[in-house]
């Protein structure tokens, strides 16, 4: 009897400790309470309309300019490569549907959030987390400004930002913490993505799959040949030979392809990289090619935000800011180059182990496992603040692929307009944190939101 009472007391004590952790110390948000006093605060309906309209217009112009600027840089690269005409650069950049829709989404969101948030404050005479939660949920309807085929991707990105805020809130209260959790999450996501890339590419977005094909440098028909072999389907030497002849094969690769049996233990390395003999040379080639190909893309992604969000710092110290941007670009290129190189090398070493009799299996799940073990160490080349961003970028891609695999196997159902509901749910959480606990959101999200939406 006494032991049961003791256990009950222990359970009550554990619950009370958890409840105490969940409750924020008033001193921890004293700063945000003081800051709120300086925020623009409309007090009646006419002022509310003006405040929301100004905020929406400002957000539209900033978002429209950002997307148009990115379009401009990417189109300029095409012009320099003589793949497009310079005379159409402004039309292709700022009159493009993507820039208008992107700006509209931000503008409508800012208007709805400011109107509902401040309207509830005026009506309830309270300025608390609930206002931000409801306003964020209503403003999430701005996702309807985007094309239907892009809404799911945006909703998933917003959901992981909401989850990140929840995790950081738990971490701040000493409830949740994982050492190198960003790298671990990135590795798990890449395991799913690379499994999909090699075995079920139909579960990846066509644009993303195309990006992976260009980056990894493994031809699509070779990947399809490998997937068939892994699933136990026969392949013919004539088909293999026909495929590799498209890619300037070496004489050794031609000889290997001619001798491929109908059920090899695995598609040989010479078929995967027929234009180069030697796996070590191939790995080095992958690293250099990926770095070279990603340099203009990462350069744009680092340079444009610096001009938009750090204009003052750039004006004061242009050389220092350009140097930091250049180093960050090189780190990003090296990270992706190492990622691709390690994955290619693991695939080749798996073939060598099969040939030597050290392994006897070519399971489809190995291609996902290899993804984890190449992505986890490669991520540490990136700056610490970018690791979490990359993990959160990959998470929705992995979740979408996993969801589609479950749907194909009839283990889950589709819900109409689910992406709109998901966006509203995610933004309700994000804006409730932004309203009263902004420090739990990532630095990138805080700066982005402050730049586009202001504080109130």
C-alpha positions as CSV (number, residue, x, y, z in Angstrom):
1,X,0.0,0.0,0.0
2,X,2.8,2.4,0.9
3,X,4.7,1.6,-2.3
4,X,1.6,2.4,-4.4
5,X,1.3,5.8,-2.6
6,X,4.9,6.4,-3.2
7,X,4.6,5.6,-6.9
8,X,1.5,7.9,-7.1
9,X,3.5,10.7,-5.4
10,X,6.4,10.2,-7.8
11,X,4.0,10.4,-10.8
12,X,2.5,13.6,-9.5
13,X,5.9,15.0,-8.8
14,X,7.1,14.2,-12.4
15,X,3.9,15.8,-13.9
16,X,4.4,18.9,-11.8
17,X,8.1,19.2,-12.9
18,X,7.0,18.9,-16.5
19,X,4.2,21.5,-16.0
20,X,6.7,23.8,-14.4
21,X,9.1,23.5,-17.4
22,X,6.3,24.1,-19.8
23,X,5.3,27.3,-18.0
24,X,7.6,30.2,-19.0
25,X,9.3,32.4,-16.4
26,X,7.8,35.9,-16.8
27,X,11.3,37.3,-16.6
28,X,12.2,35.4,-19.8
29,X,9.8,37.5,-21.9
30,X,10.1,40.8,-20.1
31,X,12.1,42.1,-23.1
32,X,9.4,41.3,-25.6
33,X,6.8,42.8,-23.4
34,X,8.7,46.1,-23.3
35,X,9.3,45.9,-27.1
36,X,5.6,45.6,-27.7
37,X,5.1,49.0,-26.2
38,X,7.0,50.5,-29.1
39,X,5.3,48.6,-31.9
40,X,2.8,50.3,-34.2
41,X,-0.6,49.7,-32.6
42,X,-3.8,50.8,-34.4
43,X,-6.6,51.5,-31.9
44,X,-9.7,51.8,-34.2
45,X,-11.0,50.4,-37.4
46,X,-9.8,53.2,-39.8
47,X,-6.3,53.0,-38.3
48,X,-6.5,49.2,-38.6
49,X,-7.3,49.3,-42.3
50,X,-4.5,51.7,-43.0
51,X,-2.0,49.7,-41.0
52,X,-2.9,46.4,-42.6
53,X,-3.0,47.8,-46.1
54,X,0.4,49.5,-45.7
55,X,1.9,46.3,-44.3
56,X,0.4,44.2,-47.2
57,X,1.7,46.6,-49.9
58,X,5.2,46.7,-48.3
59,X,5.4,42.8,-48.1
60,X,4.2,42.5,-51.7
61,X,6.9,44.9,-53.0
62,X,9.7,43.2,-51.1
63,X,8.7,39.7,-52.0
64,X,8.1,40.6,-55.6
65,X,11.5,42.3,-55.8
66,X,13.2,39.4,-54.2
67,X,11.8,36.8,-56.5
68,X,12.3,39.1,-59.5
69,X,15.9,39.6,-58.5
70,X,16.5,35.9,-58.2
71,X,14.9,35.4,-61.6
72,X,17.1,38.1,-63.0
73,X,20.3,36.5,-61.8
74,X,19.3,33.1,-63.1
75,X,18.2,34.4,-66.4
76,X,21.5,36.4,-66.7
77,X,23.4,33.2,-66.3
78,X,21.5,31.8,-69.2
79,X,22.3,34.9,-71.2
80,X,26.0,34.5,-70.5
81,X,25.8,30.9,-71.6
82,X,24.1,32.1,-74.8
83,X,20.9,30.1,-74.0
84,X,18.6,33.2,-73.9
85,X,18.3,36.7,-75.3
86,X,19.3,39.7,-73.1
87,X,16.4,41.8,-74.6
88,X,13.9,39.6,-72.6
89,X,15.6,39.7,-69.3
90,X,13.3,42.2,-67.6
91,X,10.2,40.5,-68.9
92,X,11.4,37.1,-67.9
93,X,12.4,38.3,-64.5
94,X,9.8,40.7,-63.2
95,X,6.7,40.0,-65.4
96,X,7.0,36.3,-64.8
97,X,4.1,34.6,-63.1
98,X,6.3,33.2,-60.3
99,X,7.4,36.8,-59.1
100,X,3.8,38.1,-59.2
101,X,2.3,35.1,-57.3
102,X,5.2,35.1,-54.8
103,X,4.7,38.8,-54.0
104,X,0.9,38.3,-53.8
105,X,1.2,35.5,-51.3
106,X,3.4,37.6,-49.0
107,X,1.3,40.7,-49.5
108,X,-2.0,38.9,-48.7
109,X,-0.5,37.1,-45.7
110,X,0.8,40.4,-44.2
111,X,-2.5,42.1,-44.7
112,X,-4.6,39.3,-43.1
113,X,-2.2,38.8,-40.3
114,X,-2.0,42.4,-39.3
115,X,-5.7,42.9,-39.7
116,X,-6.8,39.9,-37.7
117,X,-4.0,40.1,-35.1
118,X,-4.7,43.8,-34.2
119,X,-8.4,43.4,-34.7
120,X,-8.5,40.7,-32.0
121,X,-6.3,42.8,-29.7
122,X,-8.8,45.7,-30.0
123,X,-11.9,43.5,-29.6
124,X,-10.5,41.4,-26.7
125,X,-8.4,44.2,-25.1
126,X,-5.7,41.6,-24.8
127,X,-2.3,41.2,-26.5
128,X,-1.4,37.5,-26.1
129,X,-0.4,34.4,-27.9
130,X,-3.9,33.6,-28.9
131,X,-4.1,36.6,-31.2
132,X,-1.1,35.5,-33.1
133,X,-2.3,31.9,-33.3
134,X,-5.7,32.8,-34.8
135,X,-4.3,35.5,-37.1
136,X,-1.6,33.2,-38.4
137,X,-4.2,30.5,-39.1
138,X,-6.4,32.9,-41.1
139,X,-3.4,34.5,-42.9
140,X,-2.3,31.0,-44.0
141,X,-5.0,31.2,-46.6
142,X,-2.6,33.3,-48.6
143,X,-1.2,30.1,-49.9
144,X,-4.1,30.1,-52.4
145,X,-2.2,32.8,-54.3
146,X,0.4,30.3,-55.3
147,X,-0.1,27.7,-58.0
148,X,-1.8,24.5,-56.9
149,X,1.2,22.3,-57.7
150,X,3.4,24.4,-55.4
151,X,1.2,24.6,-52.4
152,X,2.1,21.2,-50.9
153,X,5.8,22.0,-51.0
154,X,5.3,25.4,-49.3
155,X,3.0,23.9,-46.7
156,X,5.6,21.2,-45.9
157,X,8.3,23.8,-45.5
158,X,6.2,25.9,-43.2
159,X,5.2,22.8,-41.1
160,X,8.9,21.9,-40.4
161,X,9.5,25.6,-39.4
162,X,6.6,25.2,-36.9
163,X,8.1,21.9,-35.7
164,X,11.4,23.6,-35.3
165,X,9.9,26.3,-33.2
166,X,8.2,23.7,-31.0
167,X,11.5,21.8,-30.6
168,X,13.4,25.0,-29.7
169,X,10.7,25.9,-27.2
170,X,11.1,22.5,-25.6
171,X,14.9,22.8,-25.7
172,X,14.7,26.2,-24.0
173,X,12.6,24.6,-21.2
174,X,15.1,21.7,-20.9
175,X,12.6,19.2,-22.2
176,X,14.1,18.3,-25.6
177,X,17.7,18.2,-26.8
178,X,19.8,16.1,-29.3
179,X,23.5,16.7,-29.9
180,X,24.1,17.3,-33.6
181,X,20.4,16.9,-34.1
182,X,20.5,18.9,-37.3
183,X,23.0,16.5,-38.9
184,X,21.1,13.5,-37.7
185,X,17.9,14.8,-39.1
186,X,19.6,15.7,-42.4
187,X,21.1,12.2,-42.6
188,X,17.7,10.5,-42.0
189,X,16.0,12.8,-44.6
190,X,18.8,12.1,-47.2
191,X,18.4,8.3,-46.6
192,X,14.7,8.5,-47.7
193,X,15.5,11.0,-50.6
194,X,18.3,8.9,-52.0
195,X,16.3,5.7,-51.7
196,X,13.6,7.5,-53.7
197,X,16.2,8.8,-56.2
198,X,17.4,5.3,-57.0
199,X,14.3,3.2,-56.5
200,X,11.2,5.3,-56.7
201,X,11.9,8.6,-58.4
202,X,8.2,9.1,-59.1
203,X,7.8,10.0,-55.4
204,X,10.1,13.1,-55.9
205,X,9.1,16.3,-57.5
206,X,10.1,16.3,-61.2
207,X,12.1,19.5,-60.8
208,X,14.0,18.2,-57.8
209,X,14.6,14.8,-59.4
210,X,16.0,16.6,-62.5
211,X,18.3,18.6,-60.2
212,X,19.6,15.4,-58.6
213,X,20.2,13.8,-62.0
214,X,22.2,16.9,-63.1
215,X,24.1,17.1,-59.9
216,X,24.9,13.4,-59.3
217,X,26.0,12.9,-63.0
218,X,24.5,9.4,-63.2
219,X,22.4,9.0,-66.3
220,X,18.7,8.4,-65.8
221,X,18.6,5.2,-67.9
222,X,21.5,3.8,-65.9
223,X,19.5,4.4,-62.7
224,X,16.5,2.7,-64.2
225,X,18.7,-0.3,-65.2
226,X,20.0,-0.6,-61.7
227,X,16.6,-0.4,-60.2
228,X,15.4,-3.2,-62.4
229,X,18.4,-5.3,-61.4
230,X,17.9,-4.7,-57.7
231,X,14.3,-5.8,-58.0
232,X,15.3,-9.1,-59.6
233,X,14.2,-8.3,-63.1
234,X,16.5,-9.4,-66.0
235,X,18.7,-7.1,-68.0
236,X,20.4,-7.8,-71.3
237,X,23.9,-7.1,-72.4
238,X,22.6,-5.6,-75.6
239,X,20.5,-3.1,-73.7
240,X,23.3,-2.3,-71.3
241,X,25.7,-1.7,-74.3
242,X,23.2,0.5,-76.1
243,X,22.8,2.7,-72.9
244,X,26.5,3.3,-72.2
245,X,27.3,4.0,-75.9
246,X,25.4,7.3,-75.3
247,X,28.0,8.5,-72.8
248,X,31.4,8.2,-74.5
249,X,32.4,4.8,-72.9
250,X,35.9,3.6,-72.6
251,X,37.0,0.4,-74.3
252,X,37.0,-1.3,-70.9
253,X,33.4,-0.2,-70.1
254,X,32.3,-1.6,-73.5
255,X,33.9,-5.0,-72.8
256,X,32.3,-5.2,-69.4
257,X,28.9,-4.2,-70.8
258,X,29.1,-6.9,-73.5
259,X,29.7,-9.6,-70.8
260,X,26.9,-8.5,-68.4
261,X,24.7,-11.5,-67.5
262,X,20.9,-11.2,-67.3
263,X,21.0,-11.4,-63.4
264,X,24.3,-9.8,-62.2
265,X,24.9,-9.4,-58.5
266,X,24.8,-5.6,-59.2
267,X,25.2,-3.3,-62.2
268,X,29.0,-2.9,-62.6
269,X,30.8,0.3,-61.9
270,X,31.9,0.5,-65.5
271,X,28.2,0.9,-66.5
272,X,27.5,3.5,-63.8
273,X,30.4,5.7,-64.9
274,X,31.3,4.4,-68.4
275,X,33.3,7.5,-69.5
276,X,35.9,7.0,-66.8
277,X,37.9,3.9,-65.8
278,X,38.6,3.8,-62.0
279,X,36.3,4.5,-59.1
280,X,38.8,6.8,-57.3
281,X,39.1,9.0,-60.4
282,X,35.3,9.0,-60.8
283,X,34.9,10.2,-57.2
284,X,37.3,13.1,-57.7
285,X,35.6,14.0,-61.0
286,X,32.2,14.1,-59.2
287,X,33.5,16.5,-56.5
288,X,35.0,18.9,-59.0
289,X,32.1,18.8,-61.4
290,X,29.5,19.4,-58.6
291,X,31.5,22.3,-57.2
292,X,31.9,23.8,-60.6
293,X,28.2,23.4,-61.5
294,X,26.9,24.7,-58.1
295,X,29.2,27.7,-57.9
296,X,26.8,30.2,-59.7
297,X,23.7,28.8,-58.0
298,X,25.1,29.0,-54.5
299,X,26.7,32.3,-55.3
300,X,23.3,33.7,-56.2
301,X,21.7,32.2,-53.1
302,X,24.3,33.8,-50.8
303,X,24.7,37.1,-52.7
304,X,21.1,38.2,-53.3
305,X,20.0,37.8,-49.6
306,X,23.0,39.8,-48.5
307,X,22.0,42.7,-50.7
308,X,18.4,42.6,-49.6
309,X,18.8,41.9,-45.9
310,X,22.2,43.3,-45.0
311,X,22.3,46.4,-47.2
312,X,23.6,48.6,-44.4
313,X,26.5,46.2,-43.5
314,X,27.4,45.8,-47.1
315,X,27.5,49.6,-47.6
316,X,29.8,50.0,-44.6
317,X,32.1,47.0,-45.3
318,X,31.7,45.8,-48.9
319,X,35.0,43.9,-49.1
320,X,34.4,42.1,-45.8
321,X,30.8,41.2,-46.7
322,X,31.9,40.0,-50.2
323,X,34.7,37.9,-48.6
324,X,32.3,36.3,-46.2
325,X,29.8,35.6,-49.0
326,X,32.6,34.1,-51.1
327,X,33.7,31.8,-48.3
328,X,30.2,30.7,-47.5
329,X,29.7,29.9,-51.2
330,X,32.8,27.8,-51.4
331,X,31.7,25.9,-48.2
332,X,28.3,25.2,-49.7
333,X,29.9,24.0,-53.0
334,X,32.3,21.8,-51.1
335,X,29.6,20.3,-48.9
336,X,27.5,19.2,-51.9
337,X,30.6,18.1,-53.8
338,X,31.7,15.9,-50.9
339,X,28.1,14.6,-50.5
340,X,27.9,13.4,-54.1
341,X,31.5,12.1,-54.1
342,X,31.0,10.0,-50.9
343,X,27.7,8.5,-52.2
344,X,29.3,7.6,-55.6
345,X,32.3,6.1,-53.8
346,X,30.1,4.0,-51.5
347,X,28.2,2.6,-54.5
348,X,31.5,1.7,-56.1
349,X,32.9,0.1,-53.0
350,X,29.7,-1.9,-52.6
351,X,30.3,-3.4,-56.1
352,X,33.9,-4.2,-55.2
353,X,32.8,-5.9,-52.0
354,X,30.3,-8.0,-54.0
355,X,33.0,-9.0,-56.5
356,X,35.4,-9.9,-53.7
357,X,32.7,-12.1,-52.0
358,X,32.7,-9.9,-48.9
359,X,29.0,-9.1,-49.4
360,X,26.2,-11.2,-51.0
361,X,23.3,-8.8,-51.1
362,X,22.2,-5.8,-53.2
363,X,19.2,-4.8,-51.2
364,X,17.3,-1.7,-52.3
365,X,17.5,-0.4,-48.8
366,X,21.3,-0.1,-49.0
367,X,20.9,2.8,-51.4
368,X,19.1,4.7,-48.6
369,X,21.6,3.6,-45.9
370,X,24.4,4.9,-48.1
371,X,22.6,8.2,-48.3
372,X,22.7,8.6,-44.5
373,X,26.4,7.7,-44.2
374,X,27.5,10.2,-47.0
375,X,25.2,13.1,-46.0
376,X,25.9,13.1,-42.2
377,X,29.6,13.8,-42.4
378,X,29.4,16.1,-45.4
379,X,27.0,18.5,-43.6
380,X,29.8,19.5,-41.2
381,X,31.5,21.3,-44.0
382,X,28.6,23.8,-43.9
383,X,28.4,26.6,-41.4
384,X,26.6,25.6,-38.2
385,X,23.7,28.1,-38.7
386,X,23.1,26.6,-42.2
387,X,23.0,22.9,-41.1
388,X,19.6,23.2,-39.5
389,X,18.3,25.1,-42.6
390,X,19.5,22.4,-44.9
391,X,17.9,19.7,-42.7
392,X,14.6,21.5,-42.6
393,X,14.8,22.0,-46.4
394,X,15.2,18.3,-46.9
395,X,12.6,17.2,-44.3
396,X,9.5,18.1,-46.4
397,X,11.0,16.4,-49.5
398,X,11.6,13.2,-47.6
399,X,8.2,13.3,-45.9
400,X,6.4,13.8,-49.2
401,X,8.3,10.9,-50.8
402,X,7.5,8.7,-47.8
403,X,3.9,9.8,-47.8
404,X,3.6,8.9,-51.5
405,X,5.1,5.5,-51.0
406,X,2.6,4.8,-48.2
407,X,-0.2,6.0,-50.5
408,X,1.0,3.7,-53.3
409,X,0.8,0.8,-50.8
410,X,-2.7,2.0,-49.7
411,X,-1.6,2.6,-46.2
412,X,-2.8,6.2,-46.2
413,X,-5.5,8.3,-47.8
414,X,-5.6,11.8,-49.5
415,X,-7.5,14.7,-48.0
416,X,-8.7,17.4,-50.4
417,X,-7.2,20.9,-49.8
418,X,-5.0,19.3,-47.1
419,X,-2.1,21.6,-48.0
420,X,-4.2,24.7,-47.3
421,X,-5.2,23.3,-43.9
422,X,-1.6,22.4,-43.2
423,X,-0.4,25.9,-44.1
424,X,-2.9,27.5,-41.8
425,X,-2.0,25.1,-38.9
426,X,1.7,25.7,-39.4
427,X,1.4,29.5,-39.6
428,X,-0.8,29.6,-36.6
429,X,2.0,28.0,-34.6
430,X,4.7,30.1,-36.2
431,X,2.9,33.4,-35.6
432,X,2.0,32.6,-32.0
433,X,5.8,32.1,-31.4
434,X,6.6,35.2,-33.4
435,X,4.2,37.2,-31.3
436,X,5.4,36.3,-27.9
437,X,8.5,34.0,-28.1
438,X,10.4,34.9,-31.3
439,X,13.7,33.6,-30.0
440,X,12.6,29.9,-30.5
441,X,12.3,30.5,-34.3
442,X,15.5,30.2,-36.3
443,X,17.5,33.3,-37.0
444,X,16.7,33.0,-40.7
445,X,13.0,32.9,-40.1
446,X,13.0,35.7,-37.6
447,X,15.0,38.0,-39.9
448,X,12.8,37.0,-42.9
449,X,9.6,37.7,-41.1
450,X,10.7,40.9,-39.6
451,X,11.9,42.2,-43.0
452,X,8.6,41.3,-44.7
453,X,6.0,41.7,-42.0
454,X,7.5,43.9,-39.3
455,X,6.7,43.4,-35.6
456,X,3.0,44.0,-35.6
